[in-house]
Amino acid sequence: MESAKLLVTEFSTADAEYPEIHQVEGNVILKYKHWREQLVEIFFAAPIAFKWQMAISLSENERDDSCYEIVDSEWVALHIKEDEISSTEGYVHYKFNFNECGQFEILSTQFTTKT
């Protein structure tokens, strides 16, 4: 069963502006200004899937203004089942909640940030 594990990050999605999502040469860059008007860029190398949705879907104890790793992700399991990835590649389901703006989710092995 899926669960959301809070990520401790150097950035915040709370009260952030609507983010920009860029796909460049197979990588994804998420850009936005957080509540203190500081630009945040999050870089995901070679993700296998990502999505943005305006509807807010939260699991129990998940906040609408925080970032999570989705443990035992059904989305990751689907990609393994379909032979898009193997279970040894280390893909993680990340979820970034932007209050009332929406949610960004991505399957990637890691991310790096620039603030």
N, C-alpha and C positions, 0 to 999 in steps of 0.2 A: 504494500500500500504506500502510495506517495506521501511524503511529508516535506514541509518547508523548513530548511535550516537557515537561520539568519546569517548573512554575511557581514563581517566586520570590514568596512571599507573606509578609505580616506575621503570619500565623496558621499554626497547625499542626494537622494531623489525627491526628498520632501519639498513640496512647494516649488518644484522646478518648472521651468518653461517647457513647452511642448518640444520634445527632442527631434533632432534630425538623424536620419538613419542613412548611411552611405555604404554601398557595396562597391569595393574597389579591388580588382584583380583577385577575387575569391575571398577577400577579407571584409570584415564589417567594422565600421566606425560609428559609434553612437555619440552624438554631440548635443549638449544642452547647457543652459545657464542654471545654476542652482539658486536657492533663495537669497544668497548674498551677491547675486549677479556675477559670480565667477564661472568662467567657462570650464566645462568638464568634457574630456574626450576619453572614451573607453574603446580600446582596440581589441578585436577578437580575430585571431589568426585562423584562417581556414575553417570556419564553422560549417556544419553540414545542414543546418536549418535555423531559421529565425522567423519571428512574427511580431507584429504590432497589433494590438487590439484596443479599441476604445472601451469596451465593456470590461468592468472590473470583476475578476473572478478570484476570490481569496479562499484559501483553506483555513481551517481552524487555527487560531492564534497568529495568523499572518496579517501584518499591517499593510495599509494601502500606500505607505510612503517609505518603504524599505526594500532592500535587495536580498535575494534568497538563492540558495542552491536547492533544487528540487531533488530530494533523495528518493531512490527507487522510482525514477521517472518512467512513466508509461511512454512518453515521447522518445526517450532514449531506447527503451525496450523495443519499440516499433522499428526504429532504424537498425537495431541489431537483428531483429527477426527478418527484416527485408534485405539483409546482407549489405546494407549501406556502410556499416561500420562493424568492427568486432568489439567484443566486451573488454578486450585488453587495450584498446586505444585510449581509454581515459576520458571519453567525452562526458561533459557535465551539462545538466540542464540548469541554466541561470535564468532568474526572473527578476526584473527590475520594475517596481511598482511606482508610478508617477501620480499619486493622489487621484485627483479627478480627471487627469489627462488620459490615462490608459496604462497599459502594461507592455513591456518589451520582454520577449523570451528568446533564448538562443541556446543552441547546442554547440559547445566549443570545448576545447581542452583546457583553456585558460583565457584570462584577459589581463590587459595592462592598462593603466590609466595615466592621464596627463591632466593636471589641473592648473 
